[in-house]
């Protein structure tokens, strides 16, 4: 039920469901991000309050060829539930087959990526490239729905460019062939990640009286205030958060607290930042092995400690450290020194 007043929507009852998966009122989704949202990253975001998470996007061709990197991305853990596996590809048959393979590892849902704008994906006829061929997108989605008993969801964009922002029609067609939820990033493929996301068009998808599945909005959500403002203004069933969660998994709990109380939570303490970094590192080492786990963790240190004064020397030491014992020692030093400075 909605009350409409000057195009502002106030949600009275909204328990989002994807198939039989209940996500509660205004769920917060962690966006699938390549080279970011792996199991170690998802672990800290789940602890931070994410309601639904997705794997990194997985190549359908890679799964069919049993490529090691693609198969590893199928790793999911019970504490992550509900968890979705996101697939991408340009061949309809391969996408259907990859959905069958992904179903075997028992995720809670299968998601199709029709939104990735990068050339390496789009030039292969996958991701956002399907926005140039809506009949093929619809057929591909239909075959994926047939290939699995799990709920199928879609993440896409407004259109390919300014002349093809046909998301309202596309949403209807995808719903009609069986998807159970839709996430819309408020930019076109041509925009990439530039400019401001257009949530007015996302709202039109949600307002469409023919739509009865959950519609989630994505793009530019980087604070509790913005999340709640967009909830009220655009009427979406929930929001998907991507870049704002990198190094800051606390954004989920902060939004939930603000939604419940109208008050802002205090920023995470230095000890909390260090603890999250250690948890992320520990999981990275367990999952990828000591050498690769340490190497791939290097990209995250600046994000976890963003805004700390004079942090660069510590970052350099963390990036150059080759053994986890040395990294733990540096993190302890960061905790001790900055806790004293910022008290």
Secondary structure, 3 states (H helix, E strand, C coil): CEEEECCEEEECCCEEEECCEEEEECEEEECCCCCCCCHHHHHHHHHHCCCEEECCCEEHHHHHCCCHHHHHCCCCCHHHCCEEEEEECCCHHHHHHHHHHHHCCCCCEEEEEECCCCHHHHCCCCHHHHHHCHHHHHHHHHHHHHHCCCEEEEEEECCCCHHHCCHHHHHHHHHHCCCCEEEEECCCCCCCCCCCCCHHHHHHHHHCCCCCCEEEEECCCCCHHHHHHHHHHHCCCEEEECHHHCCCCCHHHHHHHHHHHCCCCCCCCHHHHHHHHHHHHHHHHHHHCHHHHHHHHHHHHHHHCCCCCCCHHHHHHHHHCCCHHHHHHHHHHHHHHHHHHCC
